[in-house]
Amino acid sequence: MKGILEIYRYTFTYKWTAVLVIVYNLLFVLFNLLSMVLFIPFLQLIFPDKTENIIQPIEPLMESGIKGFIKYCSEYYSYFMETMVQRDPKEALLFVCVSVMIAFFLKNLFRYGAIWHQSQLRMAVVRDVRDKIYSKAMQLPLSYYSDERKGDLMSRMQSDVGEVEIAVVSMLELIYREPIAIIINVSALLYWSPELTIFSFALLPLSAFVISRISKSLKRTAKQGQEQMGTLFSTIEESLGGIRIIKAFNAVPQMIGVFAKINLRHQQLITKAFRKRDLSPPLNETLAVFVMLCIVWYGGKMILENQSDSLTGEQFIGFILVFSQLLRPIQGIATSVANLNKAKASQDRINEVLDADEKIYEKENPILLPDFSKSIRYENVSFKYKEEFVLKNINLTIQKGKTIALVGESGSGKSTLADLLPRFYDVSNGAIYFDDIAITECSLLDLRNHIGIVSQESILFNATIKENIAFGMPNATLEEVTAAAKIANAHGFISEMEEGYSTNIGERGNKLSGGQKQRISIARAVLKNPPILILDEATSALDTESEKLVQEALENLMRERTSIIIAHRLSTIRNADEIIVLSKGEIKERGTHDQLIENKGMYYNLCSMQGIEK
C-alpha cells in the first residue's frame, strides 16, 4: 500500500497538470457516451415504427437534479427528432450523422488534450524520481558501493523508474477516468432498464476475482525480473570496464557465456511478467463479452415476451452499445491494476535506495572550521567495515606542514586510515581532531574543503581538460587553471593538443596516457589549494619517465602543505618527516627512513624486497 500511495503523491506533485488531465478525461468519457447514444435516433430512422405515431409536446422541466435534467434533455431530443423525421427523413438522417461526427471529434479532441498534459506529467515525475535517486546516490557512503553493484543502481534509475512512469498514467486512469466512465455508463444503463442492468452486473465479480489473482502473481514475477535486470546491468558494466583483461586472458567466450545465461534468465522472467500482465485484458474482455451475450439473451427475451414497457427495441440496441463501452474501462482498470502491481515492485526497489542509511551524519549546527594551524590527531581510533576491526587503537599526530607516509602490506589499513579523515567512513571507536575540533562536529562540506586527494587511479570525467581541472570549482578562470597545470607539469602536453584546454579527454580520460591523467588530477588538487593533502599511491601505476614528472609535480603540490602519503614505492617517501608502518590494522613502527632502516624491522624488510638498502 505504501508504494501505491507514493505513486499517488508523485502523480499529484504537479497538481494543476493532473487536474487538467482529469478534466479532459472526464469530457472524453461524456462525449464517448454521447457518441453512442446519438445512434439511437439513427436506428429509429432505419427501423421506423409502422404504426401512426402522434407527436406529444414535451412537458416543461419539472423535476430538479441531474436525473430530471437528463430526462428533460432526452425527451426534448426525442421530440425534436420525431418532428424532423415527419418533416423530412433525409434531413433527419443528415442531422444524426453530423451530430455523431461532432461527438466523435470532440471525444478524440479531449482525449488528445488529456494525453498532451499526461505526457508532460509522466516525464516530469520520471525526472524528479531520477533526480532523487541520483542525489541520494551521491550522498551515500562509500561502504554502500562495496555492497551494491553499480549496474543494479543503474537498473533502478532506468527500468524501475520506467515502471513508475507507466504507473503514473495508470494511477490517473484507475482513479479518475475508468471509474467515472463506468459510473456514467452504468447510470445511462440504469436509466433505460434497472432490471436488465442489475442482471448484467451479477456476473462481473467473477472477472474481478480472476484479475486479482493474476495481479498478485504478477507483482512477484515483476520484482524478480527487475532484480535480474540489475544483475544484467552489472555484468555489462563490469565487462566493458574490464574489456582489456577479458581479451588478454582469452575470456571472451567465457564472458559471452556468462552474459547469455544471465540474459536468458532475464528474458524468461520478463516474458513471464508480460504474459501475466497481458493476460488480464483479453481474459477480462472474454468474460465481459460472455456477460454481454447473456444480456442480449435476457433483454431480447424481455422484449419478445413484452415483459418491458419502457425498453423499446431501439433502446435495447443502444443499451447493448453502451454496455459494450464498459468493456474498455473495465479492461483499463485491469491493465492499470496490473501496471500498479508491477510498479509497486519497482517502487520498493527505488525505496531501498532512497531509504538507505547514509551513515555519515552532520550535526544540525556544525562548527565552522578555522584555517588549519596546528595538527591532525587520531586518538584511539578503531574501525571495522562489518565484524572484524581493520584498524585498532590508532594514535597519530600530524603537525601542520609535515609529511607523513603510511606503508605496509596490502590490507594493513593504510587507505582506510586516510579515508577516515575526510569522513568517507566514520570511526567505530575513538575520534579524529582537526586543530582540537572533532571532525564529527563540523560540516562535511567545510571539512572536505580543507582536504585535497590524488588517488592511484586517476578519476577523470568525459569533459574538457579545463572542466576536469576546475572540477568542483566552476567559477575558476582559464588563467587559474593554466597556473595550476603549470605547477603540475601538465601545461606542456596540454598546449600541444589541438584544442588545448578545450580538448575533450573522453570517458575516464581514455584519450590521455597514465602520466598525463595523473598530472591532470594533481592540477585539480593544486587549483583547490587545500592545506591538507592525501596522496594514495599516486605514482605506483606509472612508468619510470611518467613517475619522474608526476613526482616532481607532487613535490610542487606538497610545498608548505600537510601531506599524508600512502606509499607503494618506498623510494618516493625517503624524505617524509615520519613513516608509519602498519600491519593488520596496528602501528608496528614509526620514524624517519634512516631510523627505521637502522632498526632493521618490518620497514627494513619491505625496503629490502624493493632493493632499497639505505
C-alpha positions as CSV (number, residue, x, y, z in Angstrom):
1,M,0.0,0.0,0.0
2,K,2.9,2.4,0.8
3,G,4.2,2.0,-2.8
4,I,0.8,2.9,-4.3
5,L,0.5,5.9,-2.0
6,E,3.9,7.1,-3.1
7,I,3.0,6.8,-6.8
8,Y,-0.2,8.8,-6.0
9,R,2.0,11.5,-4.4
10,Y,4.3,11.5,-7.4
11,T,1.2,11.9,-9.7
12,F,-0.1,14.9,-7.8
13,T,3.1,16.7,-7.3
14,Y,2.1,18.7,-10.4
15,K,-1.5,19.3,-9.2
16,W,-2.8,21.5,-11.9
17,T,-1.4,19.4,-14.7
18,A,-3.1,16.4,-13.1
19,V,-6.4,18.3,-12.8
20,L,-6.3,19.2,-16.4
21,V,-5.7,15.5,-17.3
22,I,-8.7,14.5,-15.2
23,V,-11.0,17.2,-16.7
24,Y,-10.1,16.3,-20.3
25,N,-10.6,12.6,-19.5
26,L,-14.0,13.4,-17.9
27,L,-15.0,15.2,-21.1
28,F,-13.7,12.4,-23.2
29,V,-15.9,9.9,-21.2
30,L,-19.0,12.1,-21.6
31,F,-18.6,12.6,-25.4
32,N,-17.8,8.9,-25.8
33,L,-21.1,8.0,-24.2
34,L,-22.9,10.7,-26.2
35,S,-21.5,9.4,-29.5
36,M,-23.1,6.0,-28.7
37,V,-26.5,7.5,-27.5
38,L,-26.8,9.5,-30.7
39,F,-27.0,6.3,-32.7
40,I,-30.5,5.5,-31.3
41,P,-32.3,8.1,-33.5
42,F,-30.4,6.6,-36.4
43,L,-31.9,3.2,-35.5
44,Q,-35.3,4.8,-35.3
45,L,-34.8,6.2,-38.8
46,I,-33.8,2.9,-40.3
47,F,-36.4,0.8,-38.4
48,P,-39.4,3.2,-38.2
49,D,-42.5,2.3,-36.2
50,K,-45.2,1.4,-38.8
51,T,-48.0,2.4,-36.6
52,E,-49.2,6.0,-36.8
53,N,-47.5,8.0,-34.0
54,I,-48.9,11.3,-32.8
55,I,-46.2,13.5,-31.5
56,Q,-46.8,14.6,-27.9
57,P,-45.4,18.0,-26.9
58,I,-42.9,17.8,-24.1
59,E,-43.7,18.9,-20.6
60,P,-41.7,21.8,-19.0
61,L,-38.8,20.9,-16.8
62,M,-40.5,19.8,-13.5
63,E,-38.0,17.5,-11.7
64,S,-34.9,19.0,-10.1
65,G,-31.4,17.5,-10.0
66,I,-29.3,15.8,-12.6
67,K,-31.7,13.0,-13.2
68,G,-34.5,15.4,-14.0
69,F,-32.3,17.5,-16.3
70,I,-31.1,14.4,-18.2
71,K,-34.7,13.1,-18.6
72,Y,-35.8,16.5,-19.9
73,C,-32.9,16.7,-22.4
74,S,-33.7,13.1,-23.6
75,E,-37.4,13.9,-24.1
76,Y,-36.6,17.1,-25.9
77,Y,-34.2,15.4,-28.2
78,S,-36.7,12.7,-29.0
79,Y,-39.4,15.3,-29.7
80,F,-37.0,17.2,-31.9
81,M,-36.0,14.1,-33.9
82,E,-39.6,12.9,-34.3
83,T,-40.6,16.3,-35.6
84,M,-37.7,16.4,-38.1
85,V,-38.4,12.8,-39.3
86,Q,-42.0,13.7,-40.1
87,R,-40.9,16.8,-41.9
88,D,-38.0,15.3,-43.9
89,P,-36.4,11.9,-43.0
90,K,-33.3,12.6,-45.2
91,E,-32.7,15.8,-43.3
92,A,-33.0,14.0,-40.0
93,L,-30.6,11.4,-41.2
94,L,-28.0,14.1,-42.1
95,F,-28.5,15.8,-38.8
96,V,-27.9,12.5,-36.9
97,C,-24.7,11.8,-38.9
98,V,-23.4,15.3,-38.3
99,S,-24.2,15.1,-34.6
100,V,-22.4,11.8,-34.2
101,M,-19.4,13.2,-36.2
102,I,-19.2,16.2,-33.9
103,A,-19.5,14.0,-30.8
104,F,-16.6,11.7,-32.1
105,F,-14.5,14.7,-33.0
106,L,-14.9,16.3,-29.5
107,K,-14.3,12.9,-27.8
108,N,-11.0,12.5,-29.5
109,L,-10.0,16.1,-29.1
110,F,-10.5,15.9,-25.4
111,R,-8.7,12.5,-25.3
112,Y,-5.7,14.1,-27.1
113,G,-5.8,17.0,-24.6
114,A,-5.5,14.5,-21.8
115,I,-2.6,12.8,-23.5
116,W,-0.9,16.2,-24.1
117,H,-0.8,17.1,-20.4
118,Q,-0.3,13.5,-19.4
119,S,2.9,13.3,-21.3
120,Q,4.3,16.3,-19.5
121,L,3.2,14.9,-16.2
122,R,4.7,11.5,-16.6
123,M,8.1,12.8,-17.8
124,A,8.3,15.4,-15.0
125,V,7.7,12.6,-12.5
126,V,10.4,10.5,-14.1
127,R,12.8,13.4,-14.0
128,D,12.1,14.1,-10.3
129,V,12.5,10.4,-9.2
130,R,15.8,10.1,-11.1
131,D,17.0,13.4,-9.5
132,K,16.1,11.9,-6.1
133,I,17.9,8.6,-6.7
134,Y,21.0,10.3,-8.2
135,S,21.1,12.8,-5.3
136,K,20.8,10.0,-2.8
137,A,23.5,8.0,-4.6
138,M,25.9,10.9,-4.4
139,Q,25.2,11.2,-0.6
140,L,25.5,7.5,0.3
141,P,28.8,6.5,1.9
142,L,31.5,4.5,0.1
143,S,30.5,1.4,2.2
144,Y,27.2,1.3,0.3
145,Y,29.0,0.7,-3.0
146,S,31.0,-2.1,-1.6
147,D,27.7,-4.0,-1.0
148,E,25.6,-2.8,-4.0
149,R,26.6,-3.1,-7.6
150,K,26.7,0.0,-9.8
151,G,24.8,-1.9,-12.5
152,D,21.9,-2.6,-10.1
153,L,21.7,1.1,-9.2
154,M,21.6,2.0,-12.9
155,S,18.8,-0.6,-13.4
156,R,16.8,1.1,-10.7
157,M,17.3,4.5,-12.3
158,Q,16.3,3.2,-15.7
159,S,13.9,0.1,-15.7
160,D,12.3,0.7,-12.3
161,V,11.8,4.4,-12.9
162,G,10.2,3.4,-16.2
163,E,7.7,1.3,-14.4
164,V,6.8,4.2,-12.2
165,E,6.3,6.3,-15.3
166,I,3.7,3.8,-16.6
167,A,2.1,3.7,-13.1
168,V,1.6,7.5,-13.0
169,V,-0.6,7.2,-16.1
170,S,-2.3,4.1,-14.7
171,M,-3.0,5.9,-11.4
172,L,-4.9,8.7,-13.2
173,E,-6.9,6.3,-15.3
174,L,-7.6,4.0,-12.4
175,I,-8.8,6.6,-10.0
176,Y,-10.3,9.3,-12.2
177,R,-11.1,8.1,-15.7
178,E,-12.1,4.5,-15.8
179,P,-14.3,4.6,-12.7
180,I,-16.0,7.8,-13.9
181,A,-16.6,6.1,-17.3
182,I,-18.1,3.1,-15.6
183,I,-20.4,5.3,-13.4
184,I,-21.6,7.4,-16.3
185,N,-22.3,4.4,-18.5
186,V,-23.9,2.5,-15.7
187,S,-26.1,5.5,-14.9
188,A,-27.3,5.5,-18.5
189,L,-28.0,1.8,-18.4
190,L,-30.0,2.1,-15.2
191,Y,-32.0,5.0,-16.7
192,W,-33.0,2.7,-19.6
193,S,-33.6,-0.5,-17.7
194,P,-32.7,-1.1,-14.0
195,E,-33.7,-4.7,-14.2
196,L,-31.5,-5.5,-17.1
197,T,-28.6,-3.6,-15.6
198,I,-28.8,-5.4,-12.3
199,F,-28.8,-8.7,-14.2
200,S,-25.8,-7.7,-16.3
201,F,-23.7,-6.9,-13.2
202,A,-24.5,-10.1,-11.3
203,L,-21.8,-11.9,-13.3
204,L,-19.0,-9.3,-13.2
205,P,-17.4,-10.2,-9.8
206,L,-16.1,-13.3,-11.4
207,S,-13.8,-11.1,-13.6
208,A,-12.6,-9.1,-10.6
209,F,-11.6,-12.3,-8.7
210,V,-9.7,-13.7,-11.7
211,I,-7.8,-10.5,-12.3
212,S,-6.9,-10.1,-8.6
213,R,-5.2,-13.5,-8.6
214,I,-3.2,-12.6,-11.7
215,S,-2.1,-9.3,-10.2
216,K,-0.6,-10.9,-7.1
217,S,1.3,-13.3,-9.2
218,L,2.5,-10.5,-11.5
219,K,4.0,-8.5,-8.6
220,R,6.2,-11.4,-7.6
221,T,7.4,-12.1,-11.1
222,A,8.0,-8.3,-11.8
223,K,10.2,-7.9,-8.7
224,Q,12.3,-11.0,-9.8
225,G,12.6,-9.5,-13.3
226,Q,13.8,-6.1,-12.1
227,E,16.4,-7.7,-9.8
228,Q,17.7,-9.8,-12.7
229,M,17.9,-6.6,-14.7
230,G,20.2,-5.2,-12.1
231,T,22.5,-8.2,-12.4
232,L,22.4,-7.8,-16.2
233,F,23.5,-4.2,-16.0
234,S,26.2,-5.1,-13.5
235,T,27.6,-7.7,-15.9
236,I,27.6,-5.2,-18.8
237,E,29.3,-2.5,-16.7
238,E,32.0,-4.9,-15.4
239,S,32.6,-6.4,-18.8
240,L,33.0,-3.1,-20.6
241,G,35.3,-1.8,-17.8
242,G,37.4,-4.9,-17.9
243,I,37.5,-5.5,-21.6
244,R,41.3,-5.3,-21.8
245,I,41.7,-8.1,-19.2
246,I,38.9,-10.2,-20.8
247,K,40.7,-10.1,-24.2
248,A,44.2,-10.6,-22.6
249,F,43.1,-13.8,-20.9
250,N,41.1,-15.1,-23.9
251,A,38.0,-15.0,-21.7
252,V,35.7,-13.6,-24.4
253,P,33.8,-16.9,-24.9
254,Q,33.5,-17.3,-21.1
255,M,32.1,-13.8,-20.6
256,I,29.7,-14.2,-23.5
257,G,28.5,-17.5,-22.0
258,V,28.0,-15.8,-18.5
259,F,26.2,-12.9,-20.1
260,A,24.0,-15.2,-22.2
261,K,23.0,-17.2,-19.2
262,I,22.0,-14.0,-17.2
263,N,20.3,-12.5,-20.2
264,L,18.3,-15.7,-20.8
265,R,17.1,-15.7,-17.2
266,H,16.1,-12.1,-17.5
267,Q,14.3,-12.8,-20.8
268,Q,12.4,-15.7,-19.1
269,L,11.3,-13.6,-16.1
270,I,10.3,-10.6,-18.2
271,T,8.4,-12.7,-20.7
272,K,6.6,-14.4,-17.8
273,A,5.7,-11.0,-16.4
274,F,4.5,-9.7,-19.7
275,R,2.4,-12.8,-20.2
276,K,0.7,-12.4,-16.9
277,R,0.2,-8.7,-17.4
278,D,-1.2,-9.1,-20.9
279,L,-3.4,-12.0,-19.8
280,S,-5.7,-9.6,-17.9
281,P,-7.2,-7.6,-20.7
282,P,-8.1,-10.5,-23.1
283,L,-9.4,-12.6,-20.2
284,N,-11.4,-9.7,-18.8
285,E,-12.8,-8.9,-22.3
286,T,-13.8,-12.6,-22.8
287,L,-15.6,-12.6,-19.5
288,A,-17.3,-9.3,-20.3
289,V,-18.4,-10.5,-23.7
290,F,-19.9,-13.5,-22.1
291,V,-21.9,-11.2,-19.8
292,M,-22.9,-9.1,-22.8
293,L,-24.3,-12.2,-24.6
294,C,-26.2,-13.1,-21.5
295,I,-27.7,-9.6,-21.6
296,V,-28.6,-10.0,-25.3
297,W,-30.4,-13.2,-24.5
298,Y,-32.2,-11.9,-21.3
299,G,-33.1,-8.5,-22.7
300,G,-34.2,-9.9,-26.1
301,K,-36.4,-12.4,-24.2
302,M,-37.9,-9.5,-22.2
303,I,-38.8,-7.5,-25.4
304,L,-40.1,-10.6,-27.3
305,E,-42.3,-11.6,-24.4
306,N,-43.4,-7.9,-23.9
307,Q,-42.1,-8.0,-20.3
308,S,-40.7,-4.5,-20.5
309,D,-43.0,-1.5,-21.1
310,S,-40.2,1.2,-21.1
311,L,-37.5,-0.5,-23.1
312,T,-38.0,-0.4,-26.9
313,G,-36.1,-2.4,-29.5
314,E,-34.0,0.7,-30.4
315,Q,-33.2,1.5,-26.8
316,F,-32.2,-2.2,-26.2
317,I,-29.7,-2.0,-29.1
318,G,-28.5,1.3,-27.6
319,F,-28.3,-0.4,-24.2
320,I,-26.0,-3.1,-25.8
321,L,-23.9,-0.4,-27.5
322,V,-23.3,1.5,-24.2
323,F,-22.7,-1.7,-22.3
324,S,-20.1,-2.7,-24.8
325,Q,-18.4,0.6,-23.9
326,L,-18.0,-0.7,-20.4
327,L,-15.5,-3.3,-21.7
328,R,-12.9,-0.6,-22.3
329,P,-12.9,1.0,-18.8
330,I,-13.2,-2.4,-17.2
331,Q,-10.3,-3.6,-19.3
332,G,-8.5,-0.4,-18.5
333,I,-8.9,-1.0,-14.8
334,A,-7.5,-4.5,-15.2
335,T,-4.5,-3.1,-17.1
336,S,-4.0,-0.3,-14.6
337,V,-4.1,-2.6,-11.6
338,A,-1.6,-4.9,-13.3
339,N,0.7,-1.9,-14.1
340,L,0.4,-0.6,-10.5
341,N,1.3,-4.0,-9.1
342,K,4.3,-4.2,-11.4
343,A,5.3,-0.7,-10.5
344,K,4.9,-1.4,-6.8
345,A,7.8,-3.9,-7.0
346,S,9.9,-1.2,-8.8
347,Q,8.9,1.4,-6.2
348,D,10.0,-1.0,-3.4
349,R,13.4,-1.3,-5.1
350,I,13.7,2.5,-5.6
351,N,12.8,3.0,-1.9
352,E,15.7,0.6,-0.9
353,V,18.0,3.3,-2.3
354,L,16.1,6.4,-1.1
355,D,15.7,4.9,2.4
356,A,19.2,3.6,2.6
357,D,21.0,4.8,5.8
358,E,23.5,7.5,4.9
359,K,25.6,6.6,8.0
360,I,27.7,9.8,7.7
361,Y,25.6,12.3,9.6
362,E,26.1,16.0,10.2
363,K,25.1,17.9,13.3
364,E,22.3,20.4,12.9
365,N,24.6,23.4,13.8
366,P,28.1,22.3,12.8
367,I,31.2,24.2,13.9
368,L,32.8,26.3,11.2
369,L,36.4,25.2,10.9
370,P,39.1,27.9,11.2
371,D,42.2,28.0,9.0
372,F,44.3,24.9,9.7
373,S,47.0,26.0,12.2
374,K,48.1,23.1,14.5
375,S,47.7,19.4,13.8
376,I,45.5,16.5,12.9
377,R,45.2,13.9,15.7
378,Y,43.9,10.3,15.6
379,E,43.1,9.4,19.2
380,N,42.4,5.7,20.0
381,V,40.9,5.2,16.5
382,S,39.4,1.8,15.7
383,F,37.3,1.0,12.6
384,K,35.5,-2.0,11.1
385,Y,33.5,-2.4,7.9
386,K,31.5,-5.3,9.3
387,E,32.6,-7.6,12.2
388,E,36.3,-7.6,12.1
389,F,38.3,-4.5,13.0
390,V,40.7,-3.3,10.2
391,L,42.2,-0.5,12.4
392,K,42.9,-0.9,16.1
393,N,43.7,1.8,18.6
394,I,45.5,4.1,16.2
395,N,47.2,7.1,17.9
396,L,48.8,9.5,15.5
397,T,49.5,13.2,15.4
398,I,50.3,15.0,12.1
399,Q,51.7,18.5,12.7
400,K,51.0,21.3,10.2
401,G,53.4,21.3,7.3
402,K,54.7,17.8,7.9
403,T,54.6,14.9,5.5
404,I,53.5,11.6,6.9
405,A,53.9,8.3,4.9
406,L,51.8,5.2,5.5
407,V,53.4,1.9,4.5
408,G,52.6,-1.7,5.0
409,E,51.4,-4.8,3.2
410,S,48.1,-4.9,1.3
411,G,45.1,-4.9,3.7
412,S,47.1,-3.4,6.5
413,G,44.7,-0.4,6.7
414,K,46.6,2.4,5.0
415,S,43.9,3.6,2.7
416,T,41.2,3.2,5.4
417,L,43.2,5.3,7.8
418,A,43.4,8.1,5.2
419,D,39.7,7.7,4.2
420,L,38.6,8.4,7.8
421,L,40.0,12.0,7.7
422,P,37.5,13.3,5.0
423,R,34.8,11.2,6.6
424,F,34.3,8.8,3.8
425,Y,33.7,6.5,6.8
426,D,33.2,7.3,10.4
427,V,35.3,5.8,13.1
428,S,33.9,2.9,15.1
429,N,35.8,4.0,18.3
430,G,37.9,6.9,19.2
431,A,38.0,10.3,17.4
432,I,39.9,12.4,14.9
433,Y,40.6,16.0,15.6
434,F,41.3,19.0,13.3
435,D,43.0,21.6,15.4
436,D,41.4,20.3,18.6
437,I,37.9,20.2,16.9
438,A,36.4,16.7,16.4
439,I,35.7,16.3,12.7
440,T,32.2,15.0,13.5
441,E,31.4,18.4,14.9
442,C,31.9,20.3,11.6
443,S,30.1,20.1,8.3
444,L,31.3,17.6,5.6
445,L,31.5,20.4,3.1
446,D,33.7,22.5,5.3
447,L,35.9,19.6,6.2
448,R,36.4,18.4,2.7
449,N,37.2,21.9,1.5
450,H,40.4,21.7,3.6
451,I,41.5,18.4,2.0
452,G,42.8,17.5,-1.5
453,I,43.1,14.0,-2.8
454,V,45.2,12.5,-5.5
455,S,44.4,8.8,-5.9
456,Q,46.2,5.9,-7.5
457,E,43.5,5.7,-10.2
458,S,43.1,9.0,-11.9
459,I,39.3,9.7,-11.8
460,L,38.6,12.0,-14.7
461,F,35.3,12.7,-16.5
462,N,34.1,12.9,-20.1
463,A,34.6,16.6,-20.4
464,T,37.3,19.1,-21.4
465,I,40.7,19.4,-19.7
466,K,39.7,22.8,-18.2
467,E,36.5,21.3,-16.8
468,N,38.4,18.4,-15.3
469,I,41.0,20.6,-13.6
470,A,38.3,23.0,-12.4
471,F,36.0,20.2,-11.2
472,G,34.1,21.3,-8.1
473,M,35.2,24.9,-8.8
474,P,33.1,26.0,-11.8
475,N,34.0,29.7,-11.4
476,A,37.7,29.1,-11.9
477,T,39.2,31.2,-14.7
478,L,41.3,29.9,-17.5
479,E,44.3,31.8,-16.1
480,E,43.9,30.0,-12.7
481,V,43.5,26.6,-14.4
482,T,46.6,27.3,-16.5
483,A,48.7,28.3,-13.4
484,A,47.6,25.0,-11.7
485,A,48.5,23.0,-14.8
486,K,52.0,24.5,-14.8
487,I,52.7,23.6,-11.2
488,A,51.5,20.1,-12.0
489,N,53.8,19.8,-15.1
490,A,50.7,19.4,-17.3
491,H,50.8,22.7,-19.2
492,G,53.3,21.4,-21.8
493,F,51.3,18.4,-23.1
494,I,48.0,20.3,-22.9
495,S,49.4,23.2,-25.0
496,E,50.4,20.7,-27.7
497,M,46.9,19.4,-28.1
498,E,44.8,20.8,-31.0
499,E,42.2,22.4,-28.8
500,G,44.4,23.0,-25.8
501,Y,42.4,23.3,-22.5
502,S,39.2,22.8,-24.5
503,T,40.1,19.3,-25.6
504,N,37.6,16.7,-24.5
505,I,39.5,13.8,-22.9
506,G,36.8,11.1,-23.4
507,E,35.3,8.7,-20.9
508,R,37.6,8.3,-17.8
509,G,40.2,10.3,-19.7
510,N,41.0,7.5,-22.1
511,K,42.5,9.9,-24.6
512,L,45.4,10.6,-22.2
513,S,48.3,8.4,-21.0
514,G,48.5,7.3,-17.4
515,G,51.1,10.0,-16.6
516,Q,49.0,12.7,-18.3
517,K,45.9,11.7,-16.4
518,Q,47.7,11.8,-13.1
519,R,49.1,15.2,-13.7
520,I,45.6,16.5,-14.6
521,S,44.5,15.0,-11.2
522,I,47.4,16.9,-9.5
523,A,46.5,20.1,-11.2
524,R,42.9,19.7,-9.9
525,A,44.3,19.4,-6.4
526,V,46.6,22.4,-6.9
527,L,43.7,24.6,-8.1
528,K,41.7,23.6,-5.0
529,N,44.7,24.8,-2.9
530,P,43.8,22.8,0.3
531,P,46.0,22.9,3.4
532,I,45.9,19.1,3.7
533,L,46.7,16.5,1.0
534,I,46.1,12.8,0.8
535,L,48.2,11.1,-1.9
536,D,47.0,7.5,-2.3
537,E,49.8,5.7,-4.1
538,A,49.8,8.4,-6.7
539,T,52.8,7.1,-8.7
540,S,52.5,3.3,-8.3
541,A,50.9,2.7,-11.7
542,L,53.2,4.8,-13.8
543,D,56.3,4.1,-15.9
544,T,59.7,5.5,-14.8
545,E,59.5,8.6,-17.1
546,S,56.0,9.4,-16.1
547,E,56.8,8.8,-12.4
548,K,59.6,11.3,-12.5
549,L,57.3,14.0,-14.0
550,V,54.5,13.2,-11.6
551,Q,56.8,13.0,-8.6
552,E,58.1,16.5,-9.4
553,A,54.6,17.7,-9.7
554,L,53.7,16.2,-6.4
555,E,56.7,17.8,-4.7
556,N,55.4,21.2,-6.1
557,L,52.0,20.4,-4.7
558,M,53.2,19.4,-1.2
559,R,55.2,22.5,-0.6
560,E,54.0,24.1,2.7
561,R,51.2,21.7,3.0
562,T,50.4,18.9,5.4
563,S,50.6,15.7,3.5
564,I,49.5,12.1,4.1
565,I,51.2,9.7,1.6
566,I,50.1,6.2,1.1
567,A,53.2,4.6,-0.5
568,H,53.7,1.5,-2.5
569,R,57.1,2.5,-3.9
570,L,59.1,3.2,-0.8
571,S,61.7,5.2,-2.8
572,T,59.2,8.0,-3.1
573,I,58.9,8.6,0.7
574,R,62.6,8.7,1.9
575,N,62.2,12.4,2.7
576,A,59.0,12.1,4.7
577,D,59.0,13.6,8.1
578,E,57.7,10.4,9.6
579,I,56.9,7.0,8.2
580,I,54.2,4.9,9.8
581,V,54.4,1.2,9.3
582,L,51.0,-0.6,9.6
583,S,50.3,-4.3,9.9
584,K,46.9,-5.9,10.4
585,G,45.4,-2.5,11.4
586,E,48.0,-1.6,14.0
587,I,51.0,0.7,14.0
588,K,54.1,-1.5,14.3
589,E,56.9,1.0,13.6
590,R,57.3,4.8,13.2
591,G,60.2,7.1,12.5
592,T,62.2,8.6,9.7
593,H,63.6,6.5,6.8
594,D,67.1,6.3,8.3
595,Q,65.8,5.5,11.8
596,L,63.6,2.6,10.5
597,I,66.4,1.2,8.4
598,E,68.7,1.2,11.4
599,N,66.1,-0.7,13.4
600,K,66.0,-3.5,10.8
601,G,62.4,-4.3,11.4
602,M,59.4,-4.5,9.1
603,Y,60.2,-1.4,7.2
604,Y,63.7,-2.6,6.6
605,N,62.3,-5.9,5.2
606,L,60.0,-4.0,2.9
607,C,62.8,-1.9,1.6
608,S,65.0,-4.9,1.1
609,M,62.3,-6.5,-1.1
610,Q,62.3,-3.4,-3.3
611,G,66.1,-3.2,-3.4
612,I,66.4,-0.2,-1.1
613,E,69.3,-0.6,1.4
614,K,69.8,2.9,2.7
